[in-house]
């Protein structure tokens, strides 16, 4: 790989990877601290976190659609277009996050019941959901600010803001969960309160950063005004991304529904594996985002030959990264088993589920680089939705339900089936890549 390309892409992906890693550390710290309380506290918060996860599908879908256009218009140097597009995505995220906040405040028990039928987990989790509700609204706003910074050459700033919020979150997790320094001991509700405080801090820092003279502006005055042709273009690229995100994420939540109904020991193991997956996919997500920004910038300047060659090299890089990530995840098993407080049955499931998940993560890393990175850079956003429908809803989800509740196969076989989705869609992804539909400039001179 060309050294200049490697240096450029590393400068892009390192801040994004650190940002993703720091966000994942919140889940890790919650799991560790709540695991010190009891296994049910850990499981309850994990399943409650699925509500935030579903909201994040809406938020990230809109943010990624915004990122597709921002990468190319920023590469083109059109700041006016950027500041007209951002309020469109902010408006939609506000609507989504508002409805989730209201639901979390008034029907938290019904939201919990979607993901688990264990009465004790629903009872514990509903208090967490109600307490964390305001963070949904703050998150919907701050993510647009962060994606705007990330796609306009301010990756380090975006990473720093998220990292500061995460550190604040972890510190106050400990203080409020265990009642340190004279604060009340709130248990799992303390984890929720810490999350709300951290999201508020993140939003305040975003406001401060974007108020600076040289920063991209988020113009609230344009929130309910049409952006004309740019808005039509935004929806053309954002709808498929949003649907792809929902198709993938709701299917992933169905995996939680399946595993969450196989007993508390399985639920605890699955909760920890899910957190580990968040942690170990940070680099892959960073690479996918970095590719979208870098290749999108080339396409916005109509540098098609360079985009084709660099995309090929970066895809090869994703294969290497996927293998490294998978091995690192497997190597971490003894350490995780020593530090986490769960039953022996849960530890047995955990050990083998991590191995299965590690293999899935290798495939996921490659697919993120191509689907989110290369295809996203060129606005080829529909294929991801079709791939997720085929691999997840026509394969892993139905097979998971059938094997778990009709055939009643062993837990590890069920988990293996739901982890095959990344490899099921990989051949179609490979064929799509070589059609080079993604190799295009989607910007306009007049709008």
C-alpha positions in Angstrom: 0.0 0.0 0.0 1.2 3.5 -0.8 2.7 5.2 2.2 1.0 8.4 1.6 -2.4 6.7 1.4 -1.6 4.8 4.6 -0.6 8.0 6.4 -3.7 9.8 5.2 -6.2 7.1 6.1 -4.6 6.5 9.5 -4.9 10.2 10.3 -8.6 9.9 9.5 -9.5 6.6 11.2 -7.4 7.0 14.4 -9.6 9.8 15.9 -12.8 8.0 14.8 -11.6 4.7 16.2 -10.6 6.3 19.5 -14.1 8.0 19.6 -15.8 4.6 19.0 -13.6 2.9 21.6 -14.3 5.5 24.2 -18.0 5.2 23.6 -17.7 1.4 24.0 -15.9 1.8 27.2 -19.1 3.1 28.8 -20.7 -0.2 28.2 -17.6 -2.0 29.5 -17.5 0.1 32.6 -21.3 -0.4 33.2 -20.9 -4.2 32.8 -17.9 -4.3 35.2 -19.5 -2.1 37.8 -23.0 -3.6 37.6 -21.5 -7.0 37.5 -20.0 -6.2 41.0 -23.6 -5.7 42.2 -25.2 -8.8 40.8 -25.8 -10.7 37.5 -29.4 -9.5 37.1 -28.3 -5.8 37.3 -25.9 -6.4 34.5 -28.5 -8.2 32.3 -31.2 -5.7 33.0 -29.1 -2.7 31.9 -27.9 -4.6 28.9 -31.4 -5.3 27.7 -32.4 -1.8 28.5 -29.5 -0.6 26.4 -31.3 -2.3 23.4 -33.8 0.6 23.4 -30.9 3.1 23.0 -29.6 0.8 20.3 -32.8 0.9 18.3 -32.9 4.7 18.6 -29.3 4.8 17.5 -30.3 3.1 14.3 -32.6 6.0 13.4 -29.9 8.6 14.5 -27.0 6.9 12.8 -29.0 6.2 9.6 -29.8 9.9 9.2 -26.3 10.9 10.3 -24.7 8.5 7.8 -26.9 9.8 5.0 -25.7 13.3 6.0 -22.2 12.0 5.9 -22.5 10.7 2.3 -23.3 14.2 1.1 -21.0 16.1 3.4 -17.9 14.0 2.3 -18.4 14.9 -1.3 -19.4 18.5 -0.9 -16.6 19.1 1.6 -14.2 17.5 -0.9 -15.6 19.9 -3.5 -15.1 22.8 -1.1 -18.8 23.9 -1.1 -19.4 25.1 2.5 -22.8 26.7 1.6 -24.2 23.4 0.6 -23.0 21.8 3.9 -24.8 24.4 6.0 -28.0 23.9 4.1 -28.0 20.1 4.4 -27.2 19.8 8.2 -30.5 21.3 9.5 -32.5 18.8 7.4 -30.9 15.9 9.3 -31.1 17.7 12.6 -34.9 18.1 12.2 -35.4 14.4 11.6 -33.2 13.3 14.5 -35.1 15.6 16.9 -38.4 14.0 15.9 -37.0 10.4 16.4 -35.3 11.1 19.7 -38.3 13.0 21.1 -40.7 10.1 20.6 -38.2 7.6 22.1 -37.8 10.0 25.1 -41.6 10.1 25.7 -41.9 6.3 25.4 -39.1 5.8 27.8 -40.6 8.1 30.4 -44.2 6.7 30.3 -44.0 3.0 29.2 -40.5 1.8 30.2 -41.8 -1.6 31.3 -43.4 -2.3 27.9 -40.2 -1.4 26.2 -38.2 -3.8 28.4 -40.7 -6.6 27.7 -39.8 -6.5 24.0 -36.4 -7.8 24.8 -36.8 -10.1 27.7 -39.6 -12.1 29.4 -37.8 -12.4 32.8 -40.0 -10.4 35.3 -37.0 -9.5 37.5 -35.1 -8.0 34.6 -38.1 -6.0 33.4 -38.7 -4.6 36.9 -35.1 -3.6 37.3 -34.7 -2.3 33.8 -37.7 -0.1 33.7 -36.2 2.2 36.4 -33.1 2.5 34.3 -35.0 3.3 31.1 -37.1 6.0 32.8 -34.0 7.6 34.3 -32.0 7.6 31.1 -34.8 8.9 28.9 -33.5 12.5 28.5 -30.2 11.3 27.1 -32.0 10.1 24.0 -32.9 13.7 23.1 -29.5 15.0 23.8 -27.9 12.2 21.7 -30.2 13.0 18.8 -28.8 16.5 18.6 -25.2 15.9 19.5 -24.7 13.2 16.9 -25.4 15.6 14.1 -22.9 18.1 15.4 -20.3 15.3 15.8 -20.8 14.0 12.2 -20.6 17.5 10.9 -17.2 18.0 12.6 -16.0 14.5 11.6 -16.8 15.2 7.9 -15.2 18.6 7.7 -11.7 17.8 8.7 -12.3 18.1 12.5 -12.1 14.3 13.3 -9.8 15.0 16.3 -12.1 17.6 17.8 -15.1 15.2 17.4 -13.1 12.5 19.1 -12.0 14.7 21.9 -15.5 15.8 22.7 -16.8 12.3 22.8 -13.9 11.1 24.8 -14.3 13.8 27.5 -18.0 12.9 27.7 -17.2 9.2 28.1 -14.6 9.8 30.8 -17.1 12.0 32.7 -19.7 9.2 32.2 -17.4 6.5 33.6 -16.3 8.5 36.6 -19.9 9.4 37.6 -21.0 5.8 36.9 -18.8 4.7 39.8 -19.8 7.6 42.0 -23.6 7.2 41.6 -23.7 3.4 41.3 -21.8 2.8 44.5 -22.5 6.1 46.4 -18.9 7.4 46.6 -17.8 10.8 48.1 -21.1 11.3 49.9 -23.4 10.9 46.8 -26.4 8.6 47.2 -26.0 4.9 46.2 -28.3 4.6 43.2 -27.3 1.3 41.7 -28.5 0.9 38.1 -30.4 4.2 38.2 -27.0 5.8 39.0 -25.7 4.5 35.7 -28.6 6.1 33.9 -28.2 9.5 35.6 -24.5 9.4 34.7 -25.4 8.8 31.1 -27.8 11.8 31.0 -25.2 14.1 32.5 -22.5 12.9 30.1 -24.8 13.4 27.0 -25.6 16.9 28.2 -21.9 17.7 28.6 -21.2 16.4 25.1 -24.0 18.6 23.7 -22.6 21.7 25.5 -19.1 21.0 24.1 -20.5 20.7 20.6 -22.3 24.0 20.9 -19.1 25.7 22.1 -17.0 24.2 19.3 -19.3 25.0 16.4 -19.7 28.6 17.7 -16.0 29.2 16.8 -15.3 31.4 13.8 -13.6 28.7 11.6 -16.0 25.9 12.4 -18.9 24.5 10.4 -22.1 26.1 11.5 -25.3 24.3 12.5 -27.9 26.9 11.6 -31.0 26.3 13.7 -32.7 29.2 11.9 -33.0 26.8 8.9 -34.4 23.9 10.9 -37.9 24.1 9.5 -37.0 25.6 6.1 -36.7 23.6 2.9 -33.3 23.1 1.4 -34.7 22.7 -2.1 -32.9 20.3 -4.4 -30.3 19.6 -1.7 -33.1 18.3 0.6 -34.4 16.1 -2.2 -30.9 14.7 -2.8 -30.5 14.1 1.0 -33.6 12.0 1.2 -32.6 10.1 -2.0 -29.4 8.9 -0.3 -30.6 9.0 3.3 -33.7 6.8 3.1 -31.9 3.7 1.9 -29.2 4.2 4.6 -31.9 4.7 7.2 -33.8 1.6 6.1 -30.6 -0.4 5.9 -29.7 0.6 9.4 -33.2 -0.3 10.7 -33.2 -3.6 8.8 -29.8 -4.5 10.3 -30.4 -3.2 13.8 -33.9 -4.6 14.3 -32.7 -7.9 13.1 -29.8 -7.6 15.6 -32.3 -6.8 18.3 -34.2 -10.0 17.3 -31.0 -11.8 18.1 -31.2 -10.3 21.6 -34.9 -11.4 21.8 -33.9 -15.0 20.9 -30.9 -15.2 23.3 -32.7 -13.3 26.0 -35.4 -16.0 26.2 -33.0 -18.9 26.7 -32.5 -18.3 30.4 -30.7 -15.8 32.6 -27.3 -17.6 32.3 -27.5 -17.3 28.5 -28.7 -13.7 28.7 -25.8 -12.7 31.0 -23.2 -14.4 28.6 -24.8 -12.8 25.5 -24.9 -9.4 27.2 -21.1 -9.5 27.8 -20.4 -10.8 24.3 -22.4 -8.0 22.8 -20.3 -5.5 24.8 -17.1 -7.1 23.7 -18.3 -6.9 20.1 -18.8 -3.2 20.5 -15.3 -2.8 21.8 -13.6 -4.9 19.2 -15.4 -3.5 16.2 -14.2 0.0 16.9 -11.3 -0.1 14.5 -13.5 -1.6 11.8 -16.1 1.1 12.2 -13.3 3.7 12.2 -11.9 2.3 9.0 -15.4 2.2 7.3 -16.0 5.9 8.3 -12.5 6.9 7.3 -12.9 5.3 3.8 -16.3 7.0 3.3 -14.7 10.4 4.1 -11.5 9.9 2.1 -13.0 8.2 -1.0 -16.0 10.5 -0.9 -13.6 13.5 -1.0 -12.0 12.0 -4.1 -15.3 11.4 -5.8 -16.5 14.9 -5.0 -13.5 16.2 -7.0 -14.2 13.6 -9.8 -10.9 11.8 -9.2 -12.3 8.4 -10.3 -9.0 6.6 -11.1 -7.5 7.5 -7.7 -10.8 6.5 -5.9 -10.8 3.1 -7.7 -7.2 2.3 -6.8 -7.3 3.6 -3.2 -10.6 1.8 -2.5 -9.0 -1.5 -3.6 -6.1 -1.0 -1.3 -8.3 0.0 1.6 -10.5 -3.1 1.2 -7.4 -5.3 1.4 -6.5 -3.4 4.6 -9.9 -4.2 6.0 -9.3 -8.0 5.5 -6.0 -7.8 7.5 -7.7 -5.7 10.2 -10.6 -8.2 10.4 -8.2 -11.1 11.0 -6.2 -9.1 13.7 -9.5 -8.1 15.4 -10.8 -11.6 15.5 -7.6 -13.0 17.0 -7.4 -10.2 19.6 -11.0 -11.0 20.7 -10.2 -14.7 21.2 -7.0 -13.9 23.1 -9.0 -11.7 25.5 -11.2 -14.6 26.7 -9.2 -15.7 29.8 -8.9 -12.1 31.0 -12.7 -11.5 30.6 -13.5 -14.7 32.5 -11.3 -13.6 35.4 -12.7 -10.1 35.9 -16.4 -10.6 35.3 -18.7 -11.8 38.0 -21.2 -14.3 36.5 -22.3 -17.9 37.1 -20.2 -20.9 36.0 -22.9 -21.7 33.4 -22.7 -18.2 32.0 -18.9 -18.5 31.8 -19.2 -21.7 29.8 -21.5 -20.1 27.3 -19.4 -16.9 27.2 -16.2 -18.7 26.3 -17.6 -20.3 23.2 -19.8 -17.5 22.2 -16.8 -15.1 22.1 -15.0 -17.5 19.6 -18.1 -17.6 17.4 -18.5 -13.8 17.6 -14.8 -13.2 16.8 -15.2 -15.0 13.5 -18.4 -13.0 12.7 -16.5 -9.8 13.6 -13.8 -10.5 11.0 -16.5 -10.7 8.3 -18.2 -7.6 9.7 -15.0 -5.6 9.4 -14.6 -6.3 5.7 -18.3 -5.6 5.0 -18.3 -2.3 6.9 -15.3 -1.2 4.9 -17.1 -1.9 1.6 -20.7 -1.2 2.4 -20.3 1.8 4.8 -17.0 3.0 3.3 -16.7 2.5 -0.4 -20.4 2.2 -1.3 -21.3 5.0 1.1 -18.7 7.3 -0.4 -20.4 7.1 -3.8 -24.0 7.2 -2.6 -24.6 3.5 -3.5 -26.7 3.2 -0.4 -29.5 0.8 -1.5 -27.5 -2.3 -1.7 -26.8 -2.5 2.0 -30.6 -2.6 2.7 -31.1 -5.5 0.3 -28.1 -7.4 1.6 -29.4 -7.1 5.2 -32.9 -8.2 4.2 -31.4 -11.3 2.5 -28.8 -12.3 5.1 -30.6 -11.4 8.3 -34.3 -11.5 7.7 -34.3 -14.4 5.2 -31.6 -16.4 6.9 -30.3 -15.7 10.4 -33.5 -14.4 12.1 -35.9 -17.1 11.0 -33.3 -19.9 11.5 -32.5 -18.5 15.0 -36.2 -18.6 16.0 -36.8 -22.0 14.5 -33.6 -23.6 16.0 -34.2 -22.0 19.5 -38.0 -22.4 20.0 -39.2 -25.1 17.6 -36.2 -27.5 17.2 -34.8 -26.5 20.6 -31.2 -27.0 19.5 -28.3 -26.3 21.9 -27.6 -22.6 22.7 -24.3 -22.5 21.0 -25.7 -23.8 17.7 -28.5 -21.2 17.9 -25.9 -18.4 18.5 -23.7 -19.7 15.6 -26.7 -19.5 13.2 -27.4 -15.9 14.1 -23.8 -15.0 13.6 -23.6 -16.3 10.0 -25.2 -13.2 8.4 -22.0 -11.4 7.6 -20.7 -14.3 5.5 -24.0 -15.0 3.9 -24.0 -11.6 2.2 -20.3 -11.4 1.5 -20.4 -13.0 -2.1 -23.1 -10.5 -3.2 -21.1 -7.6 -1.7 -18.0 -8.7 -3.7 -20.0 -8.8 -7.0 -21.5 -5.4 -6.3 -18.1 -3.9 -5.6 -16.8 -4.9 -9.0 -19.7 -3.3 -10.9 -18.3 0.1 -9.8 -21.7 1.6 -9.4 -20.3 3.5 -6.4 -17.7 5.3 -8.6 -19.6 8.6 -9.1 -19.8 12.3 -8.2 -23.2 13.0 -6.6 -22.6 16.8 -6.0 -24.4 19.6 -7.9 -23.1 22.9 -9.1 -26.6 24.5 -8.8 -29.2 23.7 -6.1 
